[in-house]
Structures are given as C-alpha cells and as structure tokens.
C-alpha cells in the first residue's frame, strides 16, 4: 500500500511540474564606451526553435547551442539558450546626449520578459525621457540600471 501511495505522489508531482515550466526572455544591455554588450537568456517550455534579428554590426557572437545565421537572422534550437554579442547599433548620439534605441519584436509568447539597461558610471538619466514607461531605476553604486519587467508578452508584440 505504501509503494502505491509513493507512486501516486510521484506521478502527481511530475504532472504538476509540467504546468510549472514557463518560458522567459531576459536580456541585458550593458553600455561600455559607445558599445553595447547584449546578453540574452531564453528559456522555453520545451525544446524549440527561435529566430532573432541581430544587428548588422554584431561581433563577438556567442551562442550556447548550435545555430545558423542568415543575413541578420539568428536561428537557434534548444530549451535553455544563451546569446551574447557586441554592437553599436542601438546607440544614437546627438550633441552631448546619447540615446539608446532598440526594439524587441517577439515571434512567440513568453510568460516573462525582463529587459535591463546598464549605463556606465557618469551617465545621467532623466526619468521623463525613459520609454517605455514603467521602468524601475536602480544603481549598484557604479552603474545606473534601468529595468523593465513586461510580464507576459504575446507573439507579434514589440517592446522597448
């Protein structure tokens, strides 16, 4: 009888665990001397393929899984995917002001999307100029961190 109860509990735990998995997309943009280091961690519910557009000037590309790159479309298959590269494309410079301009378009639904922008020491940020609205601004004593938690995002939606 005890073995039957243990087996029942194991089956129940496995069943509930299948609902607990969630897809997430976390991306950090780390500013350093006119360049941006982009670090993305993508977690999918199950093994799947994802395609992302990366900037034309992307260099030092590192991907944790096998991938293909055609034009600026990076295609990767996996469940836990890490991607990083260096780019200057999302930075616009006007006079003494710098603007971070980037747009994420999602090809699939994600249960959680978090985007963080790390600005090097010495930068000043005016809260009124931050778009999209709803960002948290933090500091670690050296960098300014602008943090957007978009929650769940549907395919085809664009953020940031």
Phi and psi in degrees as a GROMACS rama.xvg file:
@    title "Ramachandran Plot"
@    xaxis  label "Phi"
@    yaxis  label "Psi"
@TYPE xy
-64.9882  -38.2962  UNK-2
-64.8506  -40.2347  UNK-3
-63.0225  -39.9285  UNK-4
-66.2914  -40.8337  UNK-5
-65.5191  -43.6962  UNK-6
-62.115  -40.6668  UNK-7
-60.8649  -43.9209  UNK-8
-64.0474  -42.1572  UNK-9
-62.2734  -43.8323  UNK-10
-62.987  -41.3848  UNK-11
-64.3266  -43.7713  UNK-12
-62.601  -43.9516  UNK-13
-64.2274  -38.9708  UNK-14
-64.3882  -46.5967  UNK-15
-68.0317  -35.0768  UNK-16
-63.3819  -31.7908  UNK-17
-65.298  -26.5306  UNK-18
-85.5456  -19.3741  UNK-19
-77.9616  -23.2953  UNK-20
-67.7496  141.658  UNK-21
-139.115  151.767  UNK-22
-91.4993  141.586  UNK-23
-143.292  154.378  UNK-24
-135.003  111.271  UNK-25
-117.428  127.304  UNK-26
-133.521  132.803  UNK-27
-114.313  130.553  UNK-28
-109.46  114.686  UNK-29
-112.236  110.976  UNK-30
-79.4408  134.397  UNK-31
-153.044  108.06  UNK-32
49.7657  55.9347  UNK-33
76.6495  4.37384  UNK-34
-122.746  161.886  UNK-35
-125.108  127.15  UNK-36
-92.6907  120.36  UNK-37
-103.517  124.477  UNK-38
-124.992  116.584  UNK-39
-116.163  139.559  UNK-40
-125.213  119.554  UNK-41
-117.572  123.041  UNK-42
-115.794  122.758  UNK-43
-105.483  157.7  UNK-44
-60.8218  -35.9731  UNK-45
-149.446  172.772  UNK-46
-60.1743  127.761  UNK-47
-155.647  175.159  UNK-48
-107.36  139.743  UNK-49
-133.71  142.363  UNK-50
-120.062  133.919  UNK-51
-130.16  143.082  UNK-52
-88.1301  127.19  UNK-53
-112.937  155.662  UNK-54
-61.0424  151.718  UNK-55
-61.0896  -31.8804  UNK-56
-92.5665  11.1936  UNK-57
-59.6032  133.88  UNK-58
-140.128  168.895  UNK-59
55.8898  42.3648  UNK-60
-67.9019  131.063  UNK-61
-133.559  127.346  UNK-62
-131.656  134.787  UNK-63
-76.2951  -12.8031  UNK-64
-126.072  168.728  UNK-65
-61.6305  142.211  UNK-66
-146.362  166.597  UNK-67
-127.586  150.651  UNK-68
-132.139  110.82  UNK-69
-120.451  119.743  UNK-70
56.142  -121.106  UNK-71
-108.828  18.0923  UNK-72
-100.578  115.42  UNK-73
-96.8794  123.559  UNK-74
-116.664  126.638  UNK-75
-134.265  142.623  UNK-76
-117.803  134.365  UNK-77
166.331  -172.421  UNK-78
-112.104  -45.5994  UNK-79
-113.405  111.189  UNK-80
-121.893  131.268  UNK-81
-119.91  131.837  UNK-82
-133.302  137.212  UNK-83
-144.54  150.908  UNK-84
-164.739  168.073  UNK-85
-112.937  139.176  UNK-86
-149.48  157.198  UNK-87
-113.518  -7.36281  UNK-88
-58.1824  -40.5242  UNK-89
-78.1101  6.01152  UNK-90
-105.963  122.356  UNK-91
-108.281  140.781  UNK-92
-121.935  127.909  UNK-93
-137.736  112.291  UNK-94
61.6909  -125.386  UNK-95
-96.6543  4.48315  UNK-96
-100.627  144.395  UNK-97
-115.476  142.567  UNK-98
-125.969  131.099  UNK-99
-95.848  115.073  UNK-100
-123.269  114.205  UNK-101
-149.799  150.848  UNK-102
-136.307  125.327  UNK-103
-100.698  127.783  UNK-104
-117.889  126.845  UNK-105
-98.2852  129.116  UNK-106
-89.5442  -6.8209  UNK-107
-146.112  166.244  UNK-108
-73.4831  142.17  UNK-109
-129.245  139.425  UNK-110
-75.1714  -25.1481  UNK-111
-148.965  129.454  UNK-112
-130.661  123.463  UNK-113
-127.804  128.587  UNK-114
-122.986  130.927  UNK-115
-128.143  138.163  UNK-116
-116.991  121.057  UNK-117
-104.565  118.022  UNK-118
-105.127  134.294  UNK-119
-60.7195  154.349  UNK-120
-51.6817  138.369  UNK-121
103.652  -14.6208  UNK-122
-82.5187  148.299  UNK-123
-117.95  136.577  UNK-124
-121.295  130.144  UNK-125
-95.907  117.448  UNK-126
-53.2377  -33.3048  UNK-127
-65.6968  -26.0872  UNK-128
-87.3428  -3.62057  UNK-129
-82.6439  126.311  UNK-130
-136.971  139.606  UNK-131
-70.5228  155.968  UNK-132
-65.806  165.588  UNK-133
93.1939  8.04282  UNK-134
-78.3418  148.843  UNK-135
-95.4358  142.207  UNK-136
-114.526  127.02  UNK-137
-132.13  172.189  UNK-138
-145.081  149.689  UNK-139
-107.437  14.2308  UNK-140
94.3208  -18.8598  UNK-141
-122.684  -34.8459  UNK-142
-121.884  154.632  UNK-143
-95.3071  133.218  UNK-144
-118.898  119.375  UNK-145
-103.657  122.724  UNK-146
-124.704  119.563  UNK-147
-110.721  127.221  UNK-148
-112.867  101.035  UNK-149
-83.3145  -7.77845  UNK-150
67.8711  -140.7  UNK-151
-81.349  144.374  UNK-152
-132.313  135.643  UNK-153
-91.7106  151.859  UNK-154
-54.4216  141.063  UNK-155
89.4591  -15.0691  UNK-156
-79.6813  149.885  UNK-157
-119.312  146.494  UNK-158
-135.916  160.481  UNK-159
